[in-house]
Amino acid sequence: MNDLPPDLPPDLARLRTVETFLALNLERVRAEIAKQEQRAAAPQRAVEVRPPAPEWLIEQLPSGRTTYVHAGDCWAAGKRANGISREQARRALADGTEACPVCTPDTALGFVEG
């Protein structure tokens, strides 16, 4: 009595051929699984390597004129706001750049009493 399932060949040579075929396909499937796992992990990896949000912003008009200094999380900052350091924000305020009336960075930076 033959113990092989009815869909497998009965001789060793053909069984080895089936084994090789299945091993190659298993390798391809595993490679595709690894690729899909990498693709699924990419958005999380992008969040992890994203630089931190700036603590301070300076907003400029298209003409190049500076309008406001903002806190980094200010919702009123426009699209032309760029990140700056704390020292740059203090210097801009000292040089006469206006503080945003919404987030009041001058208070946080110690220019006025809160």
N, C-alpha and C positions, 0 to 999 in steps of 0.2 A: 504494500500500500504506500502510495506517495504522500508525504506530509506537506508538500508545497501547495500553496493556494493555486487554483486552476489557471490563473492569469500569468503565472511565472513560468519561464522555460525550464525544462527538466535537466538540462546539461550545464556543467560548470562554466564552460566558455561563454555561453549566452548569459548566465547569471552574473558573471564578472562584467559583461558589457552593460547590463542593466544597472549594476552597482556603480560603475564609472559614470553612466549617464545621470543617475540620481545624485551622486556626489558633486558633479559639476553643477547641476541645477540647484542643489542645496547651497553651494558656494555663491551662486548668483543671487539667490533669494536672500541670503544673509547679508550680502553686499548692499542689496536694495533696502533691506531693513535698516542697516547702519546709515545709509544716505537719508532715509526718511526720518530717522531719529535725530540726525544732525540738523535737518531742515526744521524739524519741530522745535529744537532747542535754540535755534538762531534768534528768535525774538527776545527770549530771556537773556541770552548772552549779550545782545545789543543793549539791553537795559543795564546790565552789569558793567559794561565798559563805557557807558555814556558818562561824559565828564559831569561833575556836579554843577548845579545851577549857580550862576554868579550871585554873590551876596548883594552886590550893588550894580546899578545900571545907569548909563548916561544916554539920554535920547538926543538925537540930532535931526534936524530938518534936512531935506534934500540939498539945500544950499550950503550945508555944513555948519550952520549956526546951531549951537547947543541950546536946548530948551529946558530940560529938567534933569535932575538927579533923582533916581528912584531906588527904593529897596528892591532887591532881586525878585521878590515874589509879588510885586505891585501889579494889579490887574490893569491899571491905567497906562502902563508903559506901552508905547507904540511899537510897531514892527521895526523901527530904526533904532531901537535901544540896544546898546552893546554892554557886555559885562565889563566891569572895572573893579579894581581893588578898593579896599576900605580907604587907603591913603589917597588914591586918585579921587574918590568920592569926596573926601574931606577937602582936598585941594580945589576941586571944582566948585564946591560951595564957598570956600574962602575967596575964590577968584570971581564970585558974583553969579555963578550959575544958580538958577532958581531951584528950590526944593519942590518936589511934587506935593501939591496940596492934599493928595489922597493918602499917600503912604508916609508922609512927613519924615524923610530920611534925616533931615537936619536935627530932629529930636533924638533919633537913635544914634546919630554920630556926635551928639553932645554940643551942637551949635546953639540950641535953645532949650529951655527947661520944658519938660513934658507935662 
